[in-house]
Amino acid sequence: MKKIFLLLMMILMVSGCGGSEEKSSAEPAKVQTSDKKILVMYFSRTGEEYNVGNITKGNTAIVADYIAQKTGADTFEIKPATPYPDEYEACTELAKRELESNTRPALAKNIENLAQYDTIFLGFPIWWGALPRVVMTFLEANDLSGKRIIPFCTHGGSGLAGTEREIADACPNAKILSGLAVVGKDAQNDFPAVQKDVDAWLKGLDY
């Protein structure tokens, strides 16, 4: 009788272990999701550049790529459907006409899946003390509500000018953080100095 009792106890113990193991294996696997929620979005121009010469990579693009490298962000380049002229004077004259008439040049392509990004670094050159109008096209064509927008620009002496206000007006439901201004020719000719400025700026933003 004692042997039968012990045998029944062993069977119950083995069955209990098997039940626990089956429950564990039935738990759903954790879904792996990307934690990448930062986008570096920028407009930049190549061609003839004042006090620099002919450039094959735009000043703003150089800064944008470095920010993306430091933050692990995705990138998206804003491009007009009709490219701006390579000649410096022709480009500046067109930019002036667009600003005076408050033009919104058509985009070559809009971005997909913008909703997945919480933070957007927005880069642009300063044209006539303002945002290039193609950047305004992009801001007004997309819903940036609830996002953190961090501007950075390349310029010839104006700094950020009034562009932070322009962005805030175009994106009233976004949070605009402190921007960075980089002298355009330094992006081409003194990049180590630009790196130091970007590093210090990103550190101040906790990146």
C-alpha positions as CSV (number, residue, x, y, z in Angstrom):
1,M,0.0,0.0,0.0
2,K,2.9,2.3,0.9
3,K,4.5,1.6,-2.4
4,I,1.3,2.4,-4.3
5,F,1.0,5.7,-2.4
6,L,4.6,6.7,-3.3
7,L,4.1,5.8,-6.9
8,L,0.9,8.0,-7.1
9,M,2.8,10.9,-5.5
10,M,5.7,10.6,-8.1
11,I,3.1,10.6,-11.0
12,L,1.5,13.8,-9.6
13,M,4.8,15.5,-9.2
14,V,5.9,14.8,-12.8
15,S,2.5,15.9,-14.1
16,G,2.8,19.1,-12.2
17,C,6.2,19.9,-13.6
18,G,4.9,19.2,-17.1
19,G,2.0,21.6,-16.6
20,S,4.3,24.4,-15.5
21,E,6.6,23.9,-18.5
22,E,3.7,24.0,-20.9
23,K,2.4,27.2,-19.5
24,S,5.8,28.8,-19.8
25,S,6.2,27.8,-23.5
26,A,2.8,29.2,-24.3
27,E,3.7,32.8,-23.3
28,P,3.9,35.1,-26.3
29,A,7.4,36.2,-27.4
30,K,8.2,39.9,-26.8
31,V,7.9,42.0,-29.9
32,Q,11.1,43.7,-30.9
33,T,10.4,47.4,-31.8
34,S,12.8,50.0,-33.1
35,D,13.6,52.8,-30.6
36,K,14.6,55.1,-33.3
37,K,12.4,58.2,-33.0
38,I,14.7,60.9,-34.2
39,L,14.8,62.4,-37.7
40,V,17.2,64.8,-39.2
41,M,15.3,66.6,-41.9
42,Y,17.1,69.2,-44.0
43,F,17.2,71.3,-47.2
44,S,20.6,71.9,-48.7
45,R,22.0,73.3,-51.9
46,T,25.0,72.4,-54.1
47,G,26.6,74.4,-56.9
48,E,28.3,77.8,-56.7
49,E,28.7,79.1,-53.2
50,Y,29.7,82.6,-52.1
51,N,33.3,82.7,-50.7
52,V,33.7,79.0,-51.1
53,G,33.5,78.0,-54.8
54,N,31.7,75.1,-56.4
55,I,30.5,72.6,-53.8
56,T,29.3,69.0,-54.5
57,K,27.8,68.6,-51.0
58,G,25.8,71.4,-49.4
59,N,26.8,73.2,-46.2
60,T,23.6,72.2,-44.4
61,A,23.9,68.6,-45.6
62,I,27.4,68.3,-44.1
63,V,26.1,69.4,-40.7
64,A,22.9,67.3,-41.0
65,D,24.9,64.1,-41.7
66,Y,27.1,64.8,-38.6
67,I,24.1,65.3,-36.4
68,A,22.5,62.1,-37.7
69,Q,25.8,60.2,-37.0
70,K,26.0,61.6,-33.4
71,T,22.3,60.9,-32.5
72,G,21.7,57.7,-34.5
73,A,18.8,59.5,-36.3
74,D,17.2,58.8,-39.7
75,T,17.6,61.5,-42.4
76,F,15.4,63.0,-45.0
77,E,16.4,65.6,-47.5
78,I,13.8,68.2,-48.6
79,K,14.1,68.7,-52.3
80,P,12.1,71.1,-54.6
81,A,10.4,69.6,-57.7
82,T,12.4,72.1,-59.7
83,P,16.0,72.4,-58.5
84,Y,17.4,75.8,-57.6
85,P,20.0,77.2,-60.1
86,D,23.7,76.2,-59.6
87,E,24.8,79.7,-60.2
88,Y,25.0,81.7,-56.9
89,E,23.5,85.0,-58.2
90,A,20.7,83.3,-60.1
91,C,19.8,81.3,-57.0
92,T,19.8,84.3,-54.7
93,E,17.6,86.3,-57.1
94,L,15.1,83.4,-57.3
95,A,15.1,83.0,-53.5
96,K,14.4,86.7,-53.2
97,R,11.5,86.6,-55.6
98,E,10.0,83.6,-53.8
99,L,10.3,85.4,-50.4
100,E,8.7,88.6,-51.7
101,S,5.8,86.7,-53.3
102,N,5.6,84.2,-50.4
103,T,5.8,81.4,-52.9
104,R,5.5,77.7,-51.9
105,P,7.6,75.7,-54.3
106,A,6.4,72.2,-55.0
107,L,8.2,69.3,-53.3
108,A,10.0,66.6,-55.3
109,K,8.8,64.1,-52.7
110,N,7.2,64.2,-49.3
111,I,8.2,62.0,-46.4
112,E,6.3,58.8,-45.4
113,N,5.8,57.6,-41.8
114,L,6.5,61.0,-40.3
115,A,4.3,60.0,-37.4
116,Q,6.9,57.6,-36.0
117,Y,9.3,60.4,-35.1
118,D,9.1,62.3,-31.8
119,T,12.0,64.7,-32.4
120,I,13.0,66.4,-35.6
121,F,16.2,68.2,-36.2
122,L,15.3,70.7,-39.0
123,G,18.2,72.0,-41.1
124,F,18.3,74.8,-43.7
125,P,20.4,77.6,-45.1
126,I,19.4,81.2,-44.3
127,W,18.2,82.9,-47.4
128,W,17.5,86.7,-47.2
129,G,17.2,86.4,-43.4
130,A,14.4,83.7,-43.7
131,L,13.7,80.1,-44.3
132,P,13.9,79.0,-47.9
133,R,10.4,78.9,-49.2
134,V,10.6,75.2,-50.0
135,V,11.1,74.5,-46.3
136,M,7.9,76.4,-45.6
137,T,6.2,74.2,-48.2
138,F,7.3,71.1,-46.3
139,L,6.3,72.4,-42.8
140,E,2.8,73.4,-44.0
141,A,2.3,70.1,-45.9
142,N,2.9,68.0,-42.8
143,D,1.3,67.7,-39.4
144,L,4.1,68.2,-36.8
145,S,1.8,68.6,-33.8
146,G,3.3,67.3,-30.6
147,K,6.8,66.9,-32.0
148,R,10.0,68.5,-30.8
149,I,11.6,70.6,-33.6
150,I,15.2,71.5,-33.2
151,P,16.4,73.9,-35.9
152,F,19.9,74.3,-37.2
153,C,21.1,76.5,-40.0
154,T,24.1,77.5,-42.1
155,H,24.5,81.1,-42.8
156,G,26.8,83.9,-44.0
157,G,26.6,86.1,-40.9
158,S,23.0,86.4,-39.9
159,G,22.8,83.5,-37.4
160,L,19.3,81.9,-37.1
161,A,17.7,85.3,-37.9
162,G,13.9,85.1,-37.5
163,T,13.6,81.4,-38.5
164,E,12.7,80.0,-35.1
165,R,9.7,82.3,-35.1
166,E,8.8,81.3,-38.7
167,I,8.9,77.6,-37.7
168,A,6.8,78.3,-34.6
169,D,4.2,80.1,-36.7
170,A,4.1,77.3,-39.2
171,C,3.9,74.6,-36.5
172,P,1.9,76.1,-33.7
173,N,1.3,72.7,-31.9
174,A,5.0,71.7,-32.0
175,K,7.6,72.4,-29.4
176,I,10.5,74.5,-30.8
177,L,13.9,74.0,-29.0
178,S,17.0,76.1,-29.0
179,G,18.7,76.1,-32.4
180,L,22.2,76.1,-33.7
181,A,23.7,78.5,-36.3
182,V,26.8,77.4,-38.3
183,V,28.8,79.7,-40.6
184,G,28.3,78.1,-44.1
185,K,31.9,78.2,-45.3
186,D,33.1,76.6,-42.0
187,A,31.2,73.5,-42.9
188,Q,33.4,73.3,-46.0
189,N,36.7,74.7,-44.7
190,D,36.8,74.2,-40.9
191,F,34.8,71.2,-40.1
192,P,36.6,70.3,-36.9
193,A,35.4,73.6,-35.4
194,V,31.9,72.9,-36.6
195,Q,32.0,69.4,-34.9
196,K,32.9,71.0,-31.6
197,D,30.0,73.4,-31.8
198,V,27.6,70.7,-32.8
199,D,28.9,68.4,-30.0
200,A,28.5,71.1,-27.4
201,W,25.0,72.0,-28.6
202,L,23.8,68.4,-28.6
203,K,25.2,67.9,-25.1
204,G,23.2,70.9,-24.0
205,L,20.1,69.2,-25.5
206,D,21.0,65.9,-23.7
207,Y,22.0,64.1,-26.9
